[in-house]
Amino acid sequence: MRRSSINELLPPWSTRIRPYPPGKPLEEVERELGHPAIKLASNENPLGPSPKALEAIRKCLEKVHLYPDGQGYYLRRRLAECHGLDMNQIILGAGSTDLIELVGKTFLTAGDEGITSESAFYIYRLAVEEMGAGLVLTPLRDMTFDLGAIARAVTQRTKVIYLGNPNNPTGTMFTALELDHLLDVLPPRVLVVLDEAYCDYVQRPDYSRSLDYVRAGRNVLVLRTFSKVHGLAGLRIGYGCGHPELIEALNRIRSPFNANSVAQAAALAALDDREHVARSIESNLREMKFVTEELALLGARYTPSVGNFLLIDTGRDCEEDFVRLLHERVIVRPMKLYGFPTSVRVTIGTHPDNEQFLEALRCVMSAPVRLKTVTSDK
Ligand SMILES: *Cc1c(COP(=O)(O)O)cnc(C)c1O
């Protein structure tokens, strides 16, 4: 077959899709720069994985010649117990991004519509666009999801709504009351995907108790992940909670071994390591306070965040800031693609990480523009 015929095989929407640009890997940056750096680009847990998870990982390595339990029996049973749900209300994913896409594959086709917000997690858009469905984007209001605008954007064609709470990259949240109101005015057939990757960090009492909707049998899929507070991003494991009929529909399309055996074992152990979770949350709160106070002193503008990261508006070209910060040995994420051409997103790290970042930012904010030598996209 001629190579040029590939385009003829592709559905027409496929060639317009821009792939997800991940954070730059540490090894690659260190190789290019020739010196060590710190990665504050992907909101990973700066304290690392739970020691109990590491122990479980070591134990299960001897059995990696065997296929994983495709049903994820023990992990799903444990999660059901944790959340007061039935096992048949839980589905595992290779990270929650796997499930964001699985929703698209299960429900969307050309002619349907999926709604999300501008300046939200890029995978929501991909999940809609890769199925050839219509993508409807509503603007942010006060830097967070505008649930009123989303309700007004619903049409006969709308099947899925993706909500990030807290939202990445702004770090903002909507309240339980706002979500109640949205669910009350939506046509019941519309599925709401509630991505709560950062829920563990939220301290506000008006944050939604989303699993109550699941227990009440509403048309909601709540997504959680082991990539953030549990520190297992490299293993790729997350889960969704929904009503049994919804989970069954997703299971028909799900890739049979999407959650690998090492990840399942690690997640089970991580769930039981409450100390590691508590330590991670406490460290994030303390360091968030430190970083925001220092940013204020520096005169850098940022969006107050309920997550483990900050959107910082330096007022300068973010791609150039990215490169300059890289030369100061700190990897952040430029936010142009998300609609913030003068902002970077930075993960709250350990105290030494944060001091290094703030020192780097100080240098960058007082330095002249340098030539671009490294690009942010892989
Ligand atoms: C990090 C993140 C996730 C988690 O993705 P995984 O696939 O579970 O690693 C999900 N949603 C948002 C908005 C995130 O920022």
The ligand as an SDF file (V2000), in Angstrom:
LIG
                    3D

 15 15  0  0  0  0  0  0  0  0999 V2000
   -3.9760   14.7900   36.1960 C   0  0  0  0  0  0  0  0  0  0  0  0
   -5.3940   14.8450   35.7650 C   0  0  0  0  0  0  0  0  0  0  0  0
   -6.1250   13.6660   35.6130 C   0  0  0  0  0  0  0  0  0  0  0  0
   -5.5240   12.3240   35.8980 C   0  0  0  0  0  0  0  0  0  0  0  0
   -5.2010   11.6780   34.7450 O   0  0  0  0  0  0  0  0  0  0  0  0
   -4.7180   10.1550   34.8410 P   0  0  0  0  0  0  0  0  0  0  0  0
   -5.0220    9.6250   33.5010 O   0  0  0  0  0  0  0  0  0  0  0  0
   -5.5440    9.5110   35.9150 O   0  0  0  0  0  0  0  0  0  0  0  0
   -3.2780   10.1760   35.1800 O   0  0  0  0  0  0  0  0  0  0  0  0
   -7.4350   13.7450   35.2410 C   0  0  0  0  0  0  0  0  0  0  0  0
   -8.0200   14.9410   35.0470 N   0  0  0  0  0  0  0  0  0  0  0  0
   -7.3560   16.0870   35.1920 C   0  0  0  0  0  0  0  0  0  0  0  0
   -8.0600   17.3650   34.9880 C   0  0  0  0  0  0  0  0  0  0  0  0
   -6.0180   16.0660   35.5450 C   0  0  0  0  0  0  0  0  0  0  0  0
   -5.3600   17.2190   35.6560 O   0  0  0  0  0  0  0  0  0  0  0  0
  1  2  1  0
  2  3  1  0
  2 14  2  0
  3  4  1  0
  3 10  2  0
  4  5  1  0
  5  6  1  0
  6  7  2  0
  6  8  1  0
  6  9  1  0
 10 11  1  0
 11 12  2  0
 12 13  1  0
 12 14  1  0
 14 15  1  0
M  END
$$$$
